[in-house]
């Protein structure tokens, strides 16, 4: 019995080794579980801080949001969404260089991501950098959107246009608006908004077109009716302006704005001697009336400026215009005669020069004088 004892220990070695291996594996599993649980808790805490930061942003507290996003990143430093949120918060609190560093790091990883490009475009806009804003906004517009790409592209371009208008970059704003138009849905309010942007960019022809597009969808839309009248007025298309403004003036919300323009458009059309379809007698009556109004405006301007009519006049100054007007007045009685066929044009040319010069010397005119001044700027377009 005692002779068999030396063989017992070697038989136990595999069992001991198996136990040790098992314990080691169990140890690794426990450690892995603990580490995994720790990471989960870290991410949960990061998400909690992230949500708190978002709520702070919505509540108008960007500094608190910034603190929460910074803290969240310490628990989840590789989270792109947290980095993007921190970059935005830094931008919104004026820490532009630091914001740029975070955003460019993200951009280098995914340069086609529209959300990141939009954040960089807004950063450039905060700096007033037109070229950088154009670059990143265009990257955003033509990049990859995670959802609702069409609406997101339109939103980004509208935001860019607003920035360009604020910077008085009118040519660039007009280009962006022209690129936007083909993408517009049949939405009258959206057409009105784009028309208003065209008007701010001083592109009144396209503004009128967009107001008309809005009216095709909603023919009684008061803002579109008023805007169309204003755009046509700016274009010198007073017949078109009259039509739209007459309808706009019937709406209580637009009447106070539409009525003065409508009165002026009516006066222009009633004063225009070049209007199609009027008789020779009516044309001559309008010319004589315009001549008298211009003469009265000139006399008032001469008196207010204390002009010496006995001095030596120079071309197109008030004294010279007064001398021309006085010399032409008796000739108007011969306006119906064949040998005076050039007289109507000569008379109206003098009227227009008087209205233009008195505007420079004595300020903006009113009433019939304003009508004549506006006719002088585009004689051919008045009746359109």
Secondary structure by P-SEA (a helix, b strand, c coil): cccccccccccaaaaaaaaaaaaaaaaaaaaaaaaaaaaaaaaaaaaaaaaaaaaaaaaccaaaaaaaaaaaaaaccccaaaaaaaaaaaaaacaaaaaaaaaaaaaaaccccaaaaaaaaaaaaaaccaaaaaaaaaaaaacccccaaaaaaaaaaaaaaaaaaaacaaaaaaaaaaaacccccccaaaaaaaaaaaaaacaaaaaaaaaaaaaaaccccaaaaaaaaaaaaaacaaaaaaaaaaaaaaccccaaaaaaaaaaaaaaaacccccccccaaaaaaaaaaaaaaaaaaaaaaaaaaccccccccccccaaaaaaaaaaacccccccccccccaaaaaaaaaaaaaaaaaaaccccccaaaaaaaaaaaccccccc
